[in-house]
């Protein structure tokens, strides 16, 4: 199918000449991360990228892009890129055609389903495949086609509380206040100036430095809760440099202060909210002084932050990866959402959405509560009484589902654009699980530590070789903005997009992939040859309020006349938010019973695990993606263990020394890096680096996998199963000291 892609090349400018080469300039957008930055790509002889730059003509981004997107040429033309389907051989791998591979994979899946049932076949969609705008929808429909609930994604690795807490509390159909006219914004543990993505109502990665400056210029106040002075925290009016894992305590104290001083929106709460009095009683023990002692911040600063947020009058609070990977992640998310609810920070009748939400149905949203419901309404797991999210299961339990014998045991796994060996919590368990599978298929352009364990590695088309829409940012753009890109390059090889893999298996096994616009056509085991990227986009987004034809005609366009309007509630159900579910009240009591950080802070005496390792993002990579590219490797080849300079001195360490970081569950060696933006007693490291747990490793050249410090058996969230992967108690010593 890749050979047909050249028929859809769209030129933004006339070709010019570079020596004997014809150079064409194409407009597209980046899909390395969620931000979807518009790009101009110069292509020589229709297939070689020679330059990448931001599209200065774009009305929303104004030419903004980051270092990752500017390496797309190296990504596509990297000499180590997997360009053929590989099958495990007696020694190493052998190249075969994708058609032969799909034949064999489909037969194995059919056998496993026949012998063990549909649940025995699972898939995992990682960061790389998420950027493909048809991948998740097609994968989900593939599972539905033969009755398997065993779909897993990276969402439940790091931020399942975003979905689950909203379901438990109830949600507002029209959403939180817009960022574009916010008077205040509260960011709990996220940094869109690096991650290029924020929660709904927060700063997004759409030219974020300019957007933040403009917001500050119009008078918006910024509050940041983070143990590190991030780029965002540096711009804050109030920065609460909390002790890792104590976000919950600070948020509870802010709520207590707001309620005690009647700073909340009493009219909104009387009309739409239950549990205000119950929540007030539950947070009564969280005084400003108590929270200040536990979080090691100023009690006055907590009060100022609470009053600043409450008096808004517009703007919302949101969380990111940091608190969502830390202890009490569901409680932290609940209290953050509770701040929005208490202060009535919702779009009201007559308000407009700042984004277009063009890829979903409907041009209006009602100002009403969607009733609280089961936070994890998906299929039941076979352990710990956990259940999956809507439409997917919990990734923290996938290794257990593979290793636990009995009915429902997962025996086949397709990994699309992910690297579980370095991304999943508890590396040793993950490796054992992958090695025990009857079938492991990995769709990836790199021979990652996960791909090296596979029975088949399928070479995918990369972003410049496929058509896409910005599906993730569609509901996050700070304007009613649409974009679309055709394929820019013709790969010329036997490469498959993720949807082609699942559609090919479905065709061979006679199952259906039913999408919004109908099923992907196939007959007699063969996929309809007319199906391509664009026809799949048509099927996936058949119910979109802006048709795909209109999307293709409006590339990089703002539609001021086509906003989503908030209208009055037209229902009679009278649903209300629930701010004090019984499990929230119980968990608040549990947190009060925990030891205070102020009592256990001493990082050099007493408790040997008194440092706290926290997660972080790095500008030049997305999880494990990008480290192999020369332009990004020049920025850094490891995930340093950032520590406060005073901690390094007291530990007898210098910048660049190797250090052992040990938790109760494992140990790693990292490269120490002095960073005065990190709170004392904290080690700040990026996750999803390094390689497998066995074999030679050079931490300076490839980093180290922090998931070796993580257990999925202790301290996981009782609702989402979220393993604690940040704010981990660790011991830090020099490697030479350990050797002695």
C-alpha positions, 0 to 999 in steps of 0.5 A, spaced: 500 500 500 505 504 501 506 505 493 500 508 492 502 514 497 506 518 492 499 519 488 497 524 494 503 528 495 501 535 496 506 541 494 506 547 498 511 550 493 513 549 486 520 544 486 526 547 485 533 545 483 539 543 488 544 540 483 542 534 479 536 533 485 529 536 484 527 539 491 520 539 493 517 543 500 512 540 503 507 542 509 506 537 514 506 536 522 510 533 527 508 526 530 513 525 535 509 527 541 502 530 542 503 537 540 503 536 532 507 542 531 506 544 523 513 543 519 516 545 512 520 539 510 524 539 504 525 533 500 530 531 494 528 526 489 521 525 492 524 521 498 530 524 501 529 529 507 534 534 507 531 540 511 526 540 517 523 547 520 517 550 523 512 552 519 512 560 520 506 561 516 502 557 521 497 561 524 497 558 531 504 555 532 507 561 528 513 557 526 514 554 533 517 547 533 522 543 538 529 539 537 525 532 536 521 534 530 527 537 527 530 530 527 525 527 522 530 526 517 535 522 521 529 518 524 527 516 517 533 515 514 537 512 520 542 506 518 539 502 523 532 503 522 528 496 521 526 496 514 523 489 513 519 484 517 523 480 521 522 473 524 526 470 529 531 464 527 535 459 530 540 465 531 538 472 531 533 474 525 531 473 518 528 477 513 521 475 510 515 479 507 510 482 511 505 478 508 508 471 510 509 474 517 501 476 517 499 469 515 503 466 520 501 471 526 494 470 524 494 462 524 498 462 531 492 467 534 487 463 531 490 457 534 491 460 541 484 463 541 481 456 539 485 453 545 484 458 550 479 463 548 479 471 546 482 474 552 489 470 551 490 475 545 493 482 548 496 488 545 499 494 547 499 501 544 505 505 546 507 512 545 510 511 538 503 508 535 499 513 539 501 518 534 498 515 529 491 518 528 488 511 526 492 506 531 488 506 537 481 506 534 483 500 529 486 496 535 480 497 539 476 495 534 480 489 532 479 486 539 472 487 539 471 483 533 473 477 536 471 478 543 478 480 547 478 485 552 486 485 553 487 491 550 493 495 554 496 502 552 501 507 555 495 511 558 495 506 564 502 506 565 503 513 568 496 517 568 490 512 569 487 517 574 486 522 569 480 518 567 478 514 573 478 520 578 473 524 573 468 518 573 468 517 580 467 524 582 463 526 575 465 530 570 462 537 567 460 536 560 462 542 557 469 542 561 473 546 565 475 553 564 479 555 558 486 557 558 486 563 553 482 567 558 484 564 565 485 569 570 489 563 574 492 557 573 494 551 578 499 546 575 501 540 579 507 536 577 507 538 570 511 542 565 508 543 558 514 547 556 518 541 556 513 535 555 509 539 550 502 537 553 498 539 559 491 537 562 485 540 559 484 547 561 492 548 562 497 550 558 499 546 552 505 545 547 502 550 542 508 555 542 508 554 549 513 559 551 509 565 547 502 562 550 505 563 557 508 570 556 501 572 553 498 569 559 502 573 564 502 579 560 494 579 560 495 578 568 494 571 569 497 568 575 500 562 575 501 557 581 506 551 580 506 545 585 513 541 584 519 539 587 523 541 582 524 549 579 522 547 572 521 552 567 514 553 568 515 553 576 520 559 574 515 563 571 510 562 577 507 567 582 507 562 587 511 556 587 510 550 592 517 546 592 513 540 595 517 534 598 515 529 593 509 525 594 506 530 599 502 534 593 496 530 596 497 534 603 498 541 600 491 540 596 487 538 602 490 544 606 488 548 600 481 546 600 481 546 607 483 554 607 478 555 601 472 552 605 473 555 612 474 562 609 468 561 604 472 562 598 468 557 594 463 558 589 457 557 594 451 558 588 455 553 584 456 548 589 448 548 592 446 547 585 451 542 582 455 539 588 454 533 593 459 532 599 462 539 600 460 538 608 463 531 608 469 533 604 470 539 609 470 534 615 475 529 611 480 535 610 479 538 617 486 535 620 490 538 614 491 545 617 496 550 613 502 548 619 501 541 618 501 541 611 507 546 611 511 541 615 509 535 611 511 538 605 516 542 607 514 549 604 511 555 607 504 555 610 503 562 608 505 560 601 499 555 601 494 560 604 496 565 598 496 559 593 489 557 595 486 564 595 489 566 589 486 560 586 479 561 589 479 568 587 480 567 580 475 568 577 477 564 571 482 558 570 483 551 572 487 546 576 490 540 573 496 534 574 501 531 570 505 525 570 509 527 577 503 526 581 500 521 577 506 516 578 507 518 585 503 515 592 496 516 592 495 518 585 487 517 585 487 522 591 491 527 588 487 527 582 481 527 586 483 533 590 485 537 584 479 536 580 475 538 587 478 545 587 475 546 580 469 544 582 468 548 589 470 554 585 466 553 579 471 553 574 467 550 568 464 553 562 457 556 563 452 557 558 454 562 552 461 560 553 465 558 547 470 552 547 477 555 546 479 549 541 475 546 535 474 539 537 473 537 530 474 530 530 468 528 535 461 529 534 456 535 536 457 543 535 455 544 542 456 542 549 451 542 555 452 546 562 451 539 566 454 534 570 455 527 567 453 523 573 459 519 577 460 512 575 464 506 576 472 509 575 474 502 572 468 499 568 472 495 564 474 487 564 476 484 571 483 482 572 485 476 575 488 479 581 488 484 586 480 485 585 482 490 580 478 492 573 480 495 567 478 502 564 473 503 559 475 499 553 482 497 556 486 494 561 491 496 566 498 495 563 501 495 570 497 488 571 499 485 564 505 482 566 501 478 571 496 476 566 501 473 562 505 469 568 499 467 572 496 460 569 489 459 568 483 461 564 484 468 561 492 467 561 495 472 556 499 468 551 500 472 545 502 480 545 502 485 539 506 491 541 505 497 537 510 503 538 512 501 545 518 498 549 515 495 555 522 492 557 524 499 559 517 502 560 513 497 564 514 497 572 518 492 575 523 490 569 525 483 571 517 481 572 516 484 565 522 481 562 520 474 564 513 475 562 515 477 555 520 471 554 514 466 556 509 468 551 507 463 545 507 469 540 510 476 541 510 481 535 513 488 536 511 493 531 517 498 531 523 501 527 528 500 532 531 493 535 529 495 542 530 491 548 523 489 547 524 487 539 530 483 541 525 478 545 520 478 539 518 472 535 516 477 529 518 484 528 514 488 523 517 494 520 512 500 520 511 506 516 513 512 520 510 519 520 512 522 514 510 516 510 502 516 512 496 521 512 494 523 519 490 528 523 492 531 530 487 527 534 490 528 540 491 535 540 484 536 537 481 537 544 487 541 546 489 546 541 488 553 544 484 555 538 478 552 533 484 549 529 484 544 524 490 540 520 491 534 516 497 531 512 498 527 507 504 522 506 510 526 504 515 520 503 514 514 499 518 509 503 519 504 497 519 498 502 515 493 505 513 497 511 506 497 514 502 502 518 499 499 525 492 499 522 495 495 516 497 489 521 491 489 525 487 489 519 491 484 515 490 479 521 483 480 521 482 479 514 486 472 514 482 470 520 475 472 518 474 477 523 471 484 523 474 491 524 468 495 525 469 503 526 464 509 526 464 509 518 463 502 517 468 496 517 474 495 514 473 491 507 476 484 506 474 478 503 477 471 502 482 472 507 485 478 503 484 486 505 481 490 500 486 493 495 483 500 495 484 501 502 489 506 504 490 511 510 485 516 507 480 511 507 481 509 514 481 516 516 474 516 513 472 510 517 475 512 524 472 519 524 466 518 520 462 522 525 466 528 526 463 535 526 468 537 521 468 532 515 475 529 513 474 532 506 473 539 510 479 537 514 483 535 508 481 542 505 483 546 511 490 544 513 493 549 518 487 553 519 483 557 525 476 557 524 473 563 528 466 562 526 466 554 527 467 554 535 463 549 540 458 553 544 456 551 551 448 551 552 443 550 558 442 543 560 436 540 557 436 534 561 432 533 567 436 528 571 439 533 575 446 529 576 451 532 581 458 532 583 460 527 589 466 530 592 466 525 598 466 518 596 467 513 602 474 511 599 476 518 598 474 520 605 478 513 608 484 515 604 485 522 607 484 519 614 490 514 611 494 519 609 494 523 616 496 517 619 503 516 615 509 519 617 511 526 616 516 528 611 518 533 616 520 528 621 523 523 616 527 528 611 534 527 614 537 525 607 544 522 611 542 519 617 537 515 620 532 512 615 537 509 609 531 510 604 530 517 605 532 520 599 526 520 594 527 519 586 522 523 582 520 522 575 521 528 570 521 529 562 527 531 558 526 536 552 530 532 547 526 525 548 519 522 548 520 516 553 525 511 550 524 515 543 529 519 539 536 517 543 539 513 537 538 520 533 545 524 532 542 530 533 538 528 540 544 524 542 549 531 542 544 533 547 545 527 552 546 520 552 544 518 559 538 520 564 542 523 569 541 523 576 540 530 578 541 532 585 542 538 589 549 540 589 549 540 597 547 533 597 552 531 592 557 534 597 555 531 603 555 524 600 562 525 597 560 526 590 562 530 584 558 532 578 559 526 573 560 521 578 557 514 578 552 513 584 548 507 586 541 508 587 537 503 591 530 502 593 527 496 597 526 492 590 532 493 586 538 498 585 541 501 579 547 505 577 546 512 575 550 518 573 550 524 578 549 531 576 548 537 580 542 541 579 540 547 584 533 547 581 532 540 585 529 540 592 534 537 597 533 530 598 531 529 591 533 525 586 530 527 579 531 522 573 527 521 567 524 514 566 524 509 560 531 509 559 537 504 558 536 497 556 535 490 559 537 487 565 542 482 563 548 483 558 553 489 558 551 496 559 554 503 559 550 508 563 553 514 560 551 512 553 544 509 554 542 511 561 538 506 566 531 503 567 528 506 573 523 501 573 528 496 576 526 500 582 519 499 582 514 493 585 507 492 582 506 488 588 506 493 594 503 500 594 499 500 588 493 504 587 487 500 589 483 502 584 487 503 578 493 499 580 498 504 578 505 502 581 508 507 585 514 510 580 515 517 582 517 519 590 520 512 591 524 512 597 531 510 595 538 510 598 544 514 594 551 512 595 557 512 591 559 506 587 566 506 590 562 506 597 558 500 595 564 496 592 567 497 599 
